[in-house]
Amino acid sequence: MGFSVARSLRHKLMVIVLATTFTALLVSGMAMVVYDLGNFRENVVRDLVTQADVVGRASAAALTFNDKKIAEQDLALLRVRPLIEAAALYRPDGQRFASYLQGDATAAHLPGRAGAEGYTIQDGRIRLFHHIVENNEEVGTVFIEAQYRLYSRLFTYLQILLGVMCLALIVAVIVSTRLQTAITGPILAVAEVARHVVTQRDFSQRVNKTTQDEVGVLVDAFNEMLGEVGRRAEALESSNASLVHEMAERRAAEDALREADRNKDEFLATLAHELRNPLAPLQTSLEILRLSGDANKPALAIMARQLNQMIRLVDDLLDVSRITTGKLVVHTEVIALQTVMRTAMETVAPLVATRRHQLDCSLPPEPIYLDADPVRLAQIFSNLLNNAIKFTPDSGRLTFVARLEGSEAVISISDNGIGISPEVLASIFGMFEQADHSIERSHGGLGVGLSLARRLVELHGGNLSARSEGDGHGSEFTVRLPLARPAAIATSPRVRAASEAASTSRADIAPAVDRLRILLTDDNRDFVTSMEQLLQLDGHEVEVAFDAAEALVKSDSFVPDFAFLDIGLPGMNGYSLAQQLRRKPQMKDCVIIAVTGWGQESDRRHAAQAGFDYHLVKPVDYAQIQAMLIQGRERRGQL
């Protein structure tokens, strides 16, 4: 019923009519009952007073002459009043003189002495004391006790009230039903059409107008609203269809762009890896020519510079892939800023000499300690110095200055080169952004060095900014880096100066080592052949394998002290090969080193999990190989 009332206007109106009628009848009926009960009590009291007065007047003489028999006969006349249960006459002194009991009434109903004039109602009975007065003299008192049937009277009235209310409600339902057809019919028709429009989306429906009152106005307004909504719905559906089509085309275009971007990133990573493979034998071959001493020194220097430039471009390509995929990370430790700056200067020294530039460097006398990645920090400074060298005409002047400002180290690299125009300066740190857009492209590069440098600086918690007065006025790049916390410096086991090794001569880096047995495994024959020659020139015994199966066979008889393994081997990859070598008892002391074109952080983790001791990325400088041999020998000595 509750659900029906909540959903139906007809039922709501019916409930309103019935509730109003019921409330009115109930209030009026209760008022009549209260009024009647008051009259009932007054009538009962008045009747008993009259009866007592009649009995008193009749018994006055008996009380005066002390005739008890006559008095009792007078009281016995009350038997014609069945509601009176007991009566009594009292002398003026209050003593009971005569009494009357009807039916099964007992003497308990009779008070022992006369009471004050008046009445009391208790336990469904009314008790009345009435004084008998003759000639202005009180001759006695009459007592009457009668039944006071108030609840019977109330029950009778309630029955009458209930019957009247039921009859009235039935009449109200009949009248309301007849009237609702005219009142709620049009409203229900509006509701039905609205429900059909909502469920069927059919705005052609209309409500028939049957009255000219306010409900008729509502029907007209509703029909006009349906027409307007229908027109707007058609326009909206047409617009939505066009929008859906455009969204589908845009989504397809976005998917194509994402796929193209993903393919580009994969291509760059793969290209960088594949370019590393031919660079590795080129670098080792150059080292062989240098060590042999019979090659043209200027030609060797040119080849070395161009090879290093190609290596740097390949590294930039790989870092582009790391930036776009969010895999560019830094491994920080407490290092001295001066050490990294010297490393960067020595890296670009050949190019500075070739262009006949003057490079002035100013370093604070006291060490400046940073919590930084020494390799990446040297890469930042090298990129900025290379930029300054490239965009400064021959015999230019460069400055490389470091200073302290509060809790920051400020490093600036400035030049007196071609400068940067204001329109280019705003986007100079964008990926693939080129300052030189001329056809001749006298200043080469991929346009990723500055973007990479800024990203690396940000990963160190610092910032990189550029400043220039315009074309022909040179430029200045400023790096700001936070200083290492004193607690970190104090607890560091050593202040890293690893890049100092790159600034010393190769003879200092690679002191003589014992004759070692070395296993080289790589499917790039040029690389292993050239590396074999270099190692043999240093007096080592070398075995070469071109796949994993051959390496496993040779390791049994050769028992190498060091094993340099490529990862991308045919048949079985380098990870599996390293795991199988580790299972051989005779290989437990062998130092296994990965030499691969894959240099992501995930590649290093996989190598460590497979059992590699070190991870080198192609192209490998022979000085790195010599350093690995020294570190590996020291590690074996500690074991």
BAKOL-565448 format. One record per residue (C-alpha): x, y, z. Coordinates in steps of 0.2 Angstrom, whole numbers, plus 5000, padded with zeros to 4 digits. Each point is the difference from the previous one (the first is absolute). Layout:
<rs>
   xx   yy   zz
    X    Y    Z
...
</rs>
This chain:
<rs>
   xx   yy   zz
 5000 5000 5000
 5014 5012 5005
 5008 4997 4983
 4984 5003 4990
 4997 5016 5010
 5017 5006 4996
 4998 4997 4981
 4982 5005 4997
 4993 5018 5000
 4982 4992 5001
 5004 4990 5016
 5008 5016 5007
 4985 5010 4998
 4989 4986 5007
 5011 4999 5015
 4999 5019 5002
 4981 4999 5000
 4998 4985 5011
 5013 5007 5013
 4991 5017 5000
 4983 4992 5003
 5007 4988 5013
 5008 5014 5009
 4985 5011 5000
 4988 4986 5006
 5012 4995 5013
 5003 5017 5008
 4981 5004 4999
 4995 4983 5007
 5013 5001 5014
 4993 5017 5005
 4982 4994 5000
 5006 4985 5011
 5008 5011 5013
 4985 5012 5000
 4988 4986 5002
 5010 4992 5014
 5000 5016 5010
 4981 5001 4998
 4998 4982 5005
 5009 5003 5016
 4990 5016 5004
 4983 4991 4996
 5005 4985 5011
 5004 5011 5015
 4985 5011 4997
 4989 4984 5000
 5008 4993 5016
 4998 5017 5009
 4981 5000 4995
 4998 4982 5005
 5009 5004 5017
 4989 5015 5002
 4984 4990 4997
 5006 4986 5013
 5005 5014 5013
 4983 5009 4999
 4991 4983 5001
 5010 4994 5015
 5001 5017 5010
 4986 4995 5011
 5007 4983 5003
 5016 5007 5006
 4991 5013 5011
 4990 4987 5009
 5014 4987 4999
 4989 4988 4990
 5013 4988 4992
 4988 4989 4992
 4992 5014 4990
 5017 5006 4995
 5005 4983 4993
 4984 4999 4991
 5003 5017 4992
 5018 4994 4995
 4993 4984 4993
 4991 5010 4987
 5017 5002 4991
 4999 4982 4994
 4991 5007 4984
 5017 5008 4996
 5011 4985 4996
 5016 5011 4998
 4999 5005 5019
 5009 4986 5010
 4999 5008 5017
 4992 5014 5010
 4999 5005 5018
 4993 5013 5012
 5010 5009 5014
 4995 5009 5015
 5005 5018 5003
 5015 4994 5011
 5006 4989 4985
 4995 4983 5006
 4992 4988 4988
 4981 4999 5003
 4994 4989 4985
 5008 4991 4985
 4995 4992 4983
 5010 4987 4990
 4995 4994 4983
 5004 4983 4993
 5017 4993 5006
 5006 5016 5007
 5008 4999 5017
 5001 5012 5015
 5018 5004 4994
 4991 5012 4988
 4993 5010 5015
 5011 5013 5009
 5000 4999 5019
 4996 5019 5002
 4993 5013 4989
 5012 5010 4990
 5001 5018 4993
 4987 5005 4987
 5006 4996 4983
 5005 4985 4988
 5015 4990 4996
 5003 4988 4985
 5011 4985 5003
 5002 4982 4993
 4985 5003 4988
 4988 5006 5014
 4994 5017 5005
 4996 5004 5019
 4989 5014 5005
 4997 5008 5017
 4985 5011 5001
 4993 5009 5016
 4982 5000 5005
 4994 5017 5005
 4982 5004 5008
 4995 5017 5005
 5018 5006 4998
 5006 4986 5012
 5011 4985 4995
 4991 4984 5005
 5012 4988 4992
 5010 4994 4985
 4996 4989 4985
 5014 4989 4992
 4998 4992 4983
 5013 4989 4990
 4996 4997 4982
 5009 4992 4985
 5009 5013 4989
 5000 4992 4983
 5012 5012 4992
 5010 4987 4989
 4984 4992 4994
 4994 5018 4994
 5017 5003 4992
 5000 4983 4991
 4983 5004 4993
 5005 5017 4994
 5016 4993 4992
 4990 4987 4991
 4989 5013 4993
 5015 5011 4996
 5008 4985 4991
 4985 4996 4990
 4997 5018 4995
 5019 5002 4994
 4999 4984 4990
 4985 5006 4991
 5007 5017 4997
 5016 4993 4993
 4991 4989 4988
 4990 5014 4994
 5016 5010 4999
 5008 4987 4989
 4985 4999 4989
 5000 5019 4997
 5019 5001 4998
 5000 4987 4987
 4987 5009 4990
 5009 5016 5001
 5017 4993 4997
 4996 4996 4982
 4998 5019 4996
 5015 5006 5011
 5014 4986 4998
 4995 4993 4983
 5010 5014 4990
 5014 4999 5012
 5002 4981 4999
 4999 5002 4981
 5015 5012 5001
 5009 4988 5011
 4997 4985 4988
 5006 5010 4985
 5016 5006 5010
 5003 4981 5004
 4999 4995 4982
 5011 5014 4995
 5014 4995 5012
 4999 4982 4996
 4998 5001 4981
 5008 5017 4997
 4985 5004 4989
 4997 5019 5001
 4985 4999 4987
 4988 4995 5014
 4987 5013 5006
 4987 5001 5014
 4982 5003 4996
 4993 5016 5008
 4983 4997 5009
 4998 5015 5012
 5002 5019 4999
 5007 5002 5018
 5017 5000 5006
 5002 4982 4996
 4996 5005 4982
 5014 5013 5000
 5012 4987 5007
 4996 4988 4986
 5003 5014 4987
 5016 5004 5008
 5006 4982 5000
 4996 4997 4982
 5009 5016 4995
 5015 4994 5010
 5000 4983 4992
 5001 5008 4983
 5015 5011 5005
 5009 4986 5009
 4997 4989 4984
 5008 5013 4989
 5015 5002 5011
 5002 4981 5002
 5001 4998 4982
 5013 5014 4998
 5009 4992 5015
 5000 4983 4993
 5006 5006 4983
 5014 5010 5009
 5005 4984 5011
 5001 4989 4985
 5012 5013 4992
 5010 5001 5016
 5001 4981 5002
 5006 4999 4982
 5013 5013 5003
 5005 4992 5017
 5002 4984 4991
 5011 5008 4987
 5010 5009 5013
 5002 4984 5011
 5007 4991 4985
 5012 5014 4996
 5006 5000 5018
 5002 4982 5000
 5010 5001 4984
 5011 5014 5007
 5003 4990 5016
 5004 4985 4990
 5012 5010 4989
 5008 5008 5015
 5002 4983 5008
 5008 4993 4984
 5011 5015 4999
 5006 4997 5018
 5003 4982 4996
 5009 5004 4984
 5011 5013 5009
 5005 4987 5014
 5003 4986 4987
 5010 5012 4988
 5011 5005 5015
 5003 4982 5004
 5003 4995 4983
 5012 5015 4997
 5010 4995 5015
 5005 4983 4993
 5010 5007 4985
 5007 5014 5011
 5008 4987 5012
 5012 4992 4988
 5004 5017 4992
 5006 5006 5017
 5010 4985 5004
 5008 5000 4983
 5005 5018 5003
 5008 4995 5016
 5010 4986 4991
 5006 5013 4988
 5005 5012 5013
 5009 4986 5010
 5009 4993 4985
 5008 5017 4997
 5001 4999 4981
 4985 5010 4996
 4998 5018 4994
 4998 5010 5017
 4989 5014 4992
 4989 4988 4991
 4998 4990 5016
 4995 5016 5010
 4987 5005 4987
 4993 4982 5000
 4999 5000 5019
 4991 5017 5001
 4987 4995 4987
 4998 4983 5008
 4997 5008 5017
 4988 5012 4992
 4990 4986 4993
 5000 4991 5016
 4993 5016 5009
 4987 5001 4987
 4995 4982 5002
 4999 5003 5019
 4989 5015 4997
 4988 4989 4990
 4999 4987 5014
 4997 5014 5013
 4986 5007 4989
 4992 4983 5001
 5002 5000 5019
 4993 5018 5002
 4984 4996 4990
 4997 4983 5009
 5004 5008 5017
 5014 4988 5003
 5014 5013 5002
 5007 4998 5018
 5015 5006 5010
 5010 4990 5013
 5006 5013 5013
 5015 5000 5012
 5010 5013 5009
 5013 5007 4987
 5011 5015 4998
 4994 5012 4987
 5018 5005 4995
 5004 4982 4995
 4985 4999 4988
 5004 5017 4992
 5018 4994 4997
 4993 4984 4992
 4988 5010 4988
 5015 5012 4995
 5011 4986 4996
 4986 4992 4990
 4998 5015 4989
 5019 5004 5000
 5003 4993 4982
 4986 5009 4993
 5005 5016 5008
 5018 4998 4993
 4993 4997 4983
 4990 5016 5000
 5014 5009 5008
 4989 5007 5014
 5006 5007 5016
 4991 4991 5015
 5001 5009 5016
 4995 4990 5016
 4998 5007 5017
 4997 4988 5015
 4998 5004 5018
 5015 4995 5010
 4990 4990 5013
 4991 4984 4994
 4982 5003 4996
 4990 4984 5004
 4984 4995 4991
 4989 4985 5002
 5000 4996 4981
 5003 4987 4987
 5018 5003 4994
 4997 4992 4983
 4984 5010 4996
 5007 5016 5008
 5016 4999 4988
 4988 4997 4986
 4990 5016 5004
 5016 5011 5000
 5007 4991 4984
 4984 5003 4991
 5000 5019 5005
 5019 5001 4996
 4998 4992 4983
 4985 5012 4996
 5011 5015 5004
 5015 4993 4989
 4988 4996 4985
 4992 5017 5000
 5016 5010 5003
 5010 5004 4985
 5018 4994 5000
 5012 5009 5012
 4986 5005 5011
 4999 5001 5019
 4991 4989 5012
 4998 5001 5019
 4996 4986 5012
 4997 5007 5018
 4994 4993 5016
 4995 5010 5016
 4990 4998 5016
 4984 5009 5002
 4992 4996 5017
 4995 4982 5000
 5003 4998 4981
 5014 4997 4988
 4999 5011 4985
 5009 4995 4984
 5000 5011 4985
 5006 4996 4983
 5002 5016 4988
 5007 5003 4983
 5002 5015 4988
 4992 4990 4986
 4985 5003 4988
 4988 5003 5014
 4981 4995 5001
 4986 5011 4993
 4986 5004 5012
 4987 4989 4990
 5012 4985 5001
 5004 5003 5018
 4982 4997 5006
 5001 4982 4993
 5018 4996 5000
 4997 4985 5013
 4987 4992 4989
 5003 4982 4994
 5008 5000 4982
 5001 5019 5000
 5013 5007 4989
 5008 5017 5001
 5007 4999 4983
 4986 4998 4987
 5010 5004 4985
 5001 4988 4985
 5019 4999 5002
 4999 4994 5018
 5017 5005 5004
 4997 4995 5019
 4995 4982 5000
 4991 4990 5014
 4983 4992 5004
 4993 5015 5010
 4998 4989 5016
 5016 5005 5010
 4992 5015 5009
 4983 4991 5003
 5010 4985 5007
 5011 5012 5011
 4985 5009 5007
 4991 4983 5004
 5016 4994 5009
 5002 5016 5010
 4982 4999 5005
 5002 4981 5006
 5014 5007 5011
 4988 5013 5008
 5008 5015 4991
 4996 5010 4985
 5008 5006 4983
 4997 5017 4992
 5007 5009 4985
 5003 5018 4997
 5006 5010 4984
 5000 5017 4994
 4995 4995 4983
 5008 4995 4984
 5019 5002 5000
 5001 5004 5018
 5005 4983 5007
 4990 4990 5013
 5000 4994 5018
 4993 4984 5007
 4998 4999 5019
 4998 4984 5010
 4994 5001 5019
 5002 4985 5010
 4997 4997 5019
 5015 4996 5011
 5001 4984 5009
 4994 5000 5018
 5015 5000 5013
 4993 4984 5008
 5001 4991 4983
 5018 5006 4997
 5005 4995 5018
 4993 4983 4998
 5006 4996 4982
 5014 4987 5000
 5009 5010 4987
 4997 5016 4989
 4999 4993 4983
 5012 5005 4987
 4998 4986 4988
 5001 5012 4985
 5018 5005 5004
 5005 4983 4993
 4994 5006 4982
 5011 5016 5002
 5016 4991 5002
 5010 4991 4987
 4996 4983 4994
 5016 4993 5007
 4995 5007 5018
 4982 4992 4998
 5006 4983 4994
 5015 4994 5010
 5008 4984 4996
 4989 4985 5005
 5004 4982 5001
 4998 4988 4985
 4982 4995 5000
 4989 4988 4991
 4986 5009 4991
 4985 4993 4991
 4992 5012 4987
 4982 4995 4994
 4991 5010 4987
 4992 4997 4983
 5008 5016 4993
 5016 4993 4994
 5008 5017 4996
 4998 5005 5019
 5007 4984 5007
 5014 4999 4988
 5006 5018 5003
 4998 4998 5019
 5009 4984 4999
 5015 5009 4992
 5000 5013 5014
 5000 4988 5014
 5013 4989 4992
 5011 5016 4998
 4998 5002 5019
 5007 4982 5002
 4984 4991 5004
 4994 4983 4994
 4984 5002 4991
 4987 4988 4993
 4986 5005 4988
 4982 4993 4998
 4987 5006 4989
 4985 4992 5008
 4995 4993 5017
 5002 4982 4996
 5018 5003 4995
 5003 5010 5015
 4994 4986 5012
 5011 4987 4991
 5016 5011 5001
 4996 5005 5018
 5003 4982 5006
 5017 4999 4993
 5006 5018 5000
 4993 5004 5018
 5001 5019 4997
 5004 5013 5014
 4989 5012 4991
 4985 4998 4988
 4994 5014 4989
 4982 4995 4994
 4989 5009 4987
 4981 4999 5005
 4992 4999 4983
 5008 4983 4995
 4992 4988 4987
 4991 4985 5007
 5003 5003 5019
 5001 5018 5006
 5014 5007 5012
 4989 4999 5015
 4997 4981 4999
 5019 4997 4995
 5005 5009 5016
 4989 4990 5010
 5006 4984 4993
 5018 5005 5002
 4997 5004 5018
 4994 4982 5003
 5017 4993 4995
 5011 4997 5015
 5016 5006 4991
 4992 5016 4996
 4996 5006 5018
 5015 5012 5000
 4997 5006 4983
 4995 5019 4998
 4986 5001 4987
 4997 5017 4991
 4986 5004 4989
 5005 5010 4984
 4984 5006 4991
 4992 5013 4991
 4985 5000 5012
 5003 5013 5014
 4984 5002 5009
 4998 4999 5018
 4989 4985 4998
 5014 4992 4989
 5012 5002 5015
 4988 4992 5012
 4998 4985 4989
 5019 4998 4998
 5002 5001 5019
 4987 4987 5002
 5007 4988 4987
 5017 5000 5009
 5010 5014 4991
 5013 5009 5011
 5001 5015 4989
 4990 5008 4986
 5008 5010 4986
 4991 5009 4986
 5007 5000 4982
 5010 5008 4993
 5013 4995 5014
 5015 5011 5002
 5015 4988 5002
 5004 5010 5016
 4984 4993 5007
 5005 4982 4996
 5017 5003 5009
 4991 5008 5015
 4988 4985 5001
 5015 4988 5000
 5008 5009 5014
 4984 5001 5010
 4996 4982 4997
 5017 4995 5005
 4999 5009 5016
 4983 4993 5003
 5006 4982 4997
 5015 5004 5013
 4987 5005 5013
 4990 4984 4997
</rs>
